[in-house]
Every structure is written in structure tokens, then in C-alpha cells.
């Protein structure tokens, strides 16, 4: 069972228990769809326009840990003021690394990871956080494209190809394997 707990911006407002699995990715990468498919209910809003998530959203999973939906980075239109506030909010959250059990970094399988993706994985490494990469929207690629996309993601983000989960929310491919991995980490 999963239930919405709260949205927060400041660390003093973050809920307990403090065992988090964080879902992060560029705007429009399918983060909300992946959350909804992974937990088999609509918990995250899927918008037609990127950048709809503005706060850190906490969902309690089976009374055990939080699935945490953070705002996407990348091409959502934001003012300089909003970007500064976003950076402050994210730095405040990620500075509490003892509560973060796993970061699920979602990339679009159809495209080479962007400089924003590279910057994000470096940021997460800097904070010594455990990260798993999810290549989402894999159903939109042929079998040969799926293999080459994993190799491209591996090389661009400097992660072992064997650690990249390939998922499709539309066809539920890779979802059960990813969920099992997440549950083993918490």
C-alpha cells in the first residue's frame, strides 16, 4: 500500500520514517508514469507540460519507506529566482544523505543522456549516494537499439551497463525487477 504523506521544501518539514528512495530525472522523462506503474496506483501527476512537480513529495510505501518524487531538472521553463530556490531545496534534501537509501535516476532510453544528466550523476556521486539508472521508454526502441542505448548510457554516465534497468511503463517491462531491487535496498 502506498499513501501520500506530504509535500515539503525545507528539511525541517520532511517526514519520518527517514528511509527514502528518491526518484529523479529530467523533466519529461516519464518519472511520474514510472512511479505510478511501479506502485500500481496513481500517486504522481502526469502532466502534458514538463516541470509540474515543484516540491519534494513523500509517499509512504507499506509503512516502511518513502518513495520520494523530486522536481525534474532540465528543460522545464523556470525563472532565475525559481532555479535558485530549486537548487537550495535540492541541496537541503540531498545534504541529508543518511536518510536516502537509493536514488533511482531515470533517463530517456531514446536519447543520449544530456549534460544535465551527467551533472546530476556527478552531484549524486559527490554526495556518496547509491544510484541506480533506469532507461525508461524502452518500448519505443527495437531490440538492437535497446542494446546500443544501454551501452551509450553506460559510457555517458560512467556506470556499468549491467546495472542499468530497462523499463517501459506502457508495457510494464522491467518494472517487477526494478521494484525487487528497490525493496532489497531499503
DOSE-510488 format. One line per field, with one value per residue (C-alpha): residue number from 1; x, y, z. Coordinates in nm, 3 decimals. Layout:
N
pos: [NUM  ...]
u: [X  ...]
v: [Y  ...]
w: [Z  ...]
This chain:
186
pos: [1  2  3  4  5  6  7  8  9  10  11  12  13  14  15  16  17  18  19  20  21  22  23  24  25  26  27  28  29  30  31  32  33  34  35  36  37  38  39  40  41  42  43  44  45  46  47  48  49  50  51  52  53  54  55  56  57  58  59  60  61  62  63  64  65  66  67  68  69  70  71  72  73  74  75  76  77  78  79  80  81  82  83  84  85  86  87  88  89  90  91  92  93  94  95  96  97  98  99  100  101  102  103  104  105  106  107  108  109  110  111  112  113  114  115  116  117  118  119  120  121  122  123  124  125  126  127  128  129  130  131  132  133  134  135  136  137  138  139  140  141  142  143  144  145  146  147  148  149  150  151  152  153  154  155  156  157  158  159  160  161  162  163  164  165  166  167  168  169  170  171  172  173  174  175  176  177  178  179  180  181  182  183  184  185  186]
u: [0.000  0.122  -0.014  0.069  0.227  0.318  0.495  0.782  1.057  1.258  1.434  1.261  0.935  1.049  0.853  0.968  1.048  1.360  1.423  1.389  1.405  1.436  1.312  1.495  1.525  1.496  1.160  0.955  1.150  0.847  0.925  0.562  0.449  0.721  0.617  0.252  0.337  0.588  0.343  0.033  -0.170  -0.185  0.026  0.216  0.057  0.141  0.136  0.136  0.380  0.720  0.813  0.484  0.648  0.763  0.813  0.956  0.668  0.678  0.474  0.480  0.522  0.387  0.458  0.826  0.994  0.922  0.911  1.022  0.927  1.153  1.115  1.262  1.563  1.638  1.412  1.116  1.078  1.185  1.291  1.632  1.457  1.286  1.615  1.792  1.506  1.513  1.890  1.855  1.570  1.760  2.086  1.895  1.738  2.049  2.258  2.055  2.217  2.178  1.804  1.847  1.875  1.869  1.841  1.657  1.786  1.561  1.684  1.503  1.623  1.568  1.829  2.188  2.198  2.229  2.486  2.220  2.212  2.592  2.594  2.328  2.507  2.828  2.632  2.496  2.842  2.978  2.724  2.820  2.465  2.372  2.232  2.058  1.998  1.664  1.643  1.273  1.054  1.241  0.929  0.989  1.315  1.395  1.593  1.922  1.852  1.786  2.131  2.309  2.113  2.230  2.589  2.553  2.402  2.672  2.951  2.797  2.718  3.020  2.818  2.834  2.591  2.476  2.339  2.101  1.736  1.542  1.176  0.855  0.565  0.333  0.415  0.531  0.869  1.140  0.903  0.899  1.279  1.325  1.075  1.257  1.589  1.440  1.291  1.627  1.791  1.553]
v: [0.000  0.349  0.675  1.041  1.187  1.546  1.789  1.984  2.230  2.262  1.977  2.051  1.966  1.627  1.336  1.033  0.747  0.871  0.588  0.729  0.600  0.909  0.928  1.185  1.270  1.539  1.696  1.489  1.165  0.972  0.990  1.027  0.746  0.520  0.596  0.526  0.198  0.082  0.129  0.030  0.336  0.696  0.881  1.124  1.374  1.308  1.644  1.733  2.013  1.936  2.078  2.034  1.899  2.197  2.046  1.728  1.481  1.197  0.877  0.611  0.260  -0.027  0.175  0.107  0.371  0.680  0.692  1.050  1.238  1.539  1.808  1.726  1.910  2.018  2.189  2.298  2.675  2.830  3.182  3.250  3.302  2.962  2.795  2.937  2.819  2.476  2.442  2.541  2.293  2.008  2.083  2.086  1.749  1.574  1.700  1.457  1.161  0.934  0.912  0.828  0.453  0.473  0.727  0.600  0.818  0.797  0.871  0.851  0.536  0.704  0.976  1.014  1.142  1.520  1.738  1.788  1.409  1.395  1.686  1.515  1.183  1.367  1.559  1.232  1.074  1.378  1.312  0.939  0.826  0.483  0.531  0.301  0.410  0.340  0.365  0.443  0.429  0.121  0.003  0.277  0.110  -0.203  -0.485  -0.371  -0.009  -0.125  -0.284  0.017  0.258  0.077  0.093  0.465  0.540  0.334  0.521  0.867  0.830  0.608  0.325  -0.050  -0.148  -0.445  -0.206  -0.022  -0.123  -0.101  -0.017  0.052  0.187  0.127  -0.245  -0.292  -0.421  -0.427  -0.295  -0.604  -0.638  -0.272  -0.299  -0.605  -0.417  -0.115  -0.331  -0.506  -0.165  -0.045]
w: [0.000  -0.077  0.054  0.006  0.321  0.234  0.005  0.154  0.066  0.389  0.569  0.898  0.722  0.587  0.740  0.935  0.898  0.732  0.483  0.133  -0.222  -0.440  -0.799  -1.007  -1.375  -1.635  -1.690  -1.935  -1.883  -1.755  -1.382  -1.276  -1.506  -1.368  -1.008  -1.089  -1.266  -1.005  -0.719  -0.923  -0.841  -0.948  -0.695  -0.915  -1.152  -1.517  -1.691  -2.058  -1.980  -1.821  -1.483  -1.298  -0.980  -0.773  -0.427  -0.279  -0.249  0.005  -0.034  0.240  0.098  0.310  0.625  0.565  0.350  0.144  -0.233  -0.292  -0.608  -0.660  -0.927  -1.265  -1.394  -1.749  -1.992  -1.783  -1.804  -1.476  -1.386  -1.229  -0.894  -0.926  -1.025  -0.718  -0.493  -0.665  -0.609  -0.242  -0.188  -0.358  -0.174  0.155  0.078  -0.055  0.237  0.450  0.280  0.583  0.511  0.140  0.078  -0.302  -0.583  -0.891  -1.174  -1.478  -1.829  -2.161  -2.342  -2.679  -2.625  -2.513  -2.153  -2.151  -1.980  -1.709  -1.656  -1.636  -1.390  -1.180  -1.153  -1.060  -0.796  -0.655  -0.657  -0.476  -0.201  -0.198  -0.268  -0.400  -0.752  -0.997  -1.356  -1.524  -1.904  -1.944  -2.258  -2.384  -2.569  -2.826  -2.941  -3.144  -2.979  -3.136  -3.037  -2.679  -2.657  -2.808  -2.585  -2.270  -2.396  -2.475  -2.131  -1.962  -2.139  -2.097  -1.726  -1.650  -1.496  -1.565  -1.840  -1.631  -1.365  -1.598  -1.565  -1.891  -1.832  -2.016  -1.816  -2.110  -2.134  -1.769  -1.887  -1.621  -1.354  -1.130  -1.146  -1.055  -0.768  -0.630  -0.643  -0.466  -0.191  -0.140  -0.087  0.184]
